[in-house]
């Protein structure tokens, strides 16, 4: 994914967000709801009511970048509104973007050592 560096702070807005919002509306949510400076370099993640659309808002130092992904099948794993906001790692963000449940990843069996 073209986008923020690893190690970036990631804030997830729990519950649903009106996906008609653009950069200005999402930046206002980041400040008012998540209590973070929208232009502070963090990534803010928002999900719609159906759960199939994800928007990421990121300030790259020159301006805002808005990433939008819509799944053809399935839903993004998303916490309920009662959870408020969640803080994710950049690895969890990568899993979320791919539709993997970042809350319970299945790492499988580690590879066997050879010789």
Steps between C-alpha positions, in 0.01 A plus 500: 500500500630844415465705811627566848827365634521213743491612860236765431233558767164355394164594651187307414160664545284221647142471383380626165583817312307674223708399197377800303747708702810620324831630629358798688223300670731217602764744626230661717409156640867430576517821704154503659436130562845342518653807670808495277657768282395403146819642347724332758627223273281218637272280292128507578284204395123519445248234395147529361174346617514200265857426606626454145657846461810631676645850484842599631594864553868592528696826506827443312662832587380679185130426506235243580486162326171312493507127430170327424449125465177313429494123536324301227410233758504492877538766764787669676548383862382800700439565872162625625433866578506433875875442467553868407837518331770238460874537449655265244855420399611547141500118467137486616417776250652293220289200606187716520562640149521143368178399677678279754357502853773702673348420841559123470756424227569133439872472460497124447785263577849650476723354231720206600870565543725330251827343608 
